Amino acid sequence: MVQQTGVQQTGAKQAARRLVDVSDGVIRPFNQTELKAATATLKDLARQEPVIAELMAGETALRTFIANALTLSPYLRDIANLKPALMAEAISQPLEPLLATAVAEARAAWVPSADGIVPTEAEVMTRLRNAKRRVSFLTALADLARIFDARNTTAWLSAVADATVAAAIDHLLLAGHQAGKLTLRDMGAPAAGSGLIVLGMGKLGACELNYSSDIDLVVFFDPDAGILKSPDDATETYGRMMRRLVRILQERTADGYVFRTDLRLRPDPGSTPLAVPVEAALIYYEGRGQNWERAAYIKARPVAGDLKAGEGFLRELTPFVFRKYLDYAAIADIHSIKRQIHVHKGHGAIAVKGHNVKLGRGGIREIEFFAQTQQLIAGGRMPDLRLRPTEAALNALAGAHWIDPVTAEELTGCYWFLRDVEHRIQMVHDEQTHVLPDTEAELKRIAFMLGFIDTTAFSTKLETVLKTVERRYARLFEKEEGLSSATGNLVFTGQKDDPDTLKTLKGLGFERPEDISRVIRTWHYGRYRATQSVEARERLTELTPDLLKAFGESRRADEALLRFDSFLAGLPAGIQLFSLLGNNPALLDLLVNIMSSAPRLAEIIAARPHVFDGMLDPGLMVEIPTRDYLA
């Protein structure tokens, strides 16, 4: 069975919560000008909805709260103007039943009518968008009112994501059946026994979505499941289906969008189809899977398609994710997932304005990484640590005595506070951002949405939280400071370019940082014989900062590194070379000099890597031949 959602865990006990229960003064208005505009908006809405007219008739805590909320979030004001009925039900009915109904409507968006008429794709898209908008609006109001906490918020947003993805997949399978591409076993449950596996990754997998999250999906299929009329066309059939899935979920229509959808966490996405055969995926993970992929699969959860097959796939993947031995050997490579801009100890003050609460120092990613790294190290021997949600993982680590209870409690509190901040940032304009405003006026908006009296109080609290996270994170990696780069971020995991890494590469001397980042990710995917083994990739990860610094200081740095890439592509193995370069800076300098200053020699070495063997002799540079000897 799929893991119980946070909605089921947190919503059941308080199913009668209503916005009318809001406390007076829970949030302040952005300013008086905005408050007058919000009041005028509510008066306009009152002419359309009697419930809102009733609200406006008295001076109540609810009226004050709604007006203040509309001043702080233009996104909520736009929805209220577009759908006054949504506001009416929000202020007059219990919240959880409304949300549960919206989620159920999303899940049933694909279902044919009573007389057997199958909804069109456009109709499915409209239903999904309406359901998502309803859940986002109701949840945001409950969140601002502090009737919901961040746990409730993330749980409901994840629940509607599960429902929309599952409904879209069922619609596509039914459409495939009608088009003669598939033969479904059960028309009433299209995904059952289909062998089509849709895994939710990251925050979706852990039921921790935020308001403007991308949803990361990985899709696999079993060609032997028996539903394909032509198994030879499986890759094309499912690939076309996944392109439609992305369109259904993220295309902007008059009704908005559902979720931006990312399929790039699949195995080696640069060279694999959108849906990957199960057997090919297992072979990839067994032989070429990377440590950041192991970390990603901690949170993986079947969210749509054949849920039973999805659970079976994750069971088969368990030895890859959680190794039986204590996996300290991989810690260096895992650490590259979040290579820091600084050596933690003694670095300057944390700025609030413009700070990235997800990826920045002391941010959400550091808390997640703190838990996931230790889960990877010990999860092979301790199944109780194999938990998806961050809070549950921290508590399990404390229960297993991997961390002390005070650390778990501190980081849990910091995690949910930062998630609240993240939610407020996104609630302003429904934008996918994690960066705090860099102006005082807009920072005040965030502070008020969180219930602070001013930006000073908010900044003081945020700085305390960020420093607490940074301190705990630094202690975990205090022996790994050598992996931190004083020059800047160096993150080459996944498929997206890390913006700070591109800045670092630019600063190191590379003119085309995007190209360099893509080349280095190619190394990590093990497409070359020299980088196919886990050990080789781990050694290369440790070497990468020095390698980039050396190439960056050379003439025509981009071309030099690309020549090195050609050289790497021809090597039969890499462990010995990477170890020697890591332990012998002079040899690294020599290699960089050849690649940057002697193009002809670099081409010869790239075409015939064996000629480099002589340079691997430790005695190579010990005695330089004299002129007399050469003569």
Secondary structure, 3 states (H helix, E strand, C coil): CCCCCHHHHHHCCCCCCCHHHCCCCCCCCCCHHHHHHHHHHHHHHHCCCHHHHHHHCCCCHHHHHHHHHHHHCHHHHHHHHHCHHHHHHHHHCCHHHHHHHHHHHHHCCCCCCCCCCCCCHHHHHHHHHHHHHHHHHHHHHHHHCCCCCHHHHHHHHHHHHHHHHHHHHHHHHHHHHHCCCECCCCCCCCCCCCCEEEEECHHHHCCCCCCCCCEEEEEEECHHHCCECCHHHHHHHHHHHHHHHHHHHHCCECCECCCCEECCCCCCCCCCCCEEEHHHHHHHHHHHCCHHHHHHHCCCEEEEECHHHHHHHHHHHHHHHCCCCCCHHHHHHHHHHHCCCCCCCCCCCCCCCCCECCCCCCCHHHHHHHHHHHHHHHCCCCHHHCCCCHHHHHHHHHHCCCCCHHHHHHHHHHHHHHHHHHHHHHHHHCCCCCECCCCHHHHHHHHHHCCCCCHHHHHHHHHHHHHHHHHHHHHHCHHHHHHCCCCCCCCCCCCCCCHHHHHHHHHHCCCCHHHHHHHHHHHHCCCCHHHCCHHHHHHHHHHHHHHHHHHHCCCCHHHHHHHHHHHHHHCCCCHHHHHHHHHCHHHHHHHHHHHHHCHHHHHHHHHCHHHHHHHHCCCCCCCCCCHHHHC
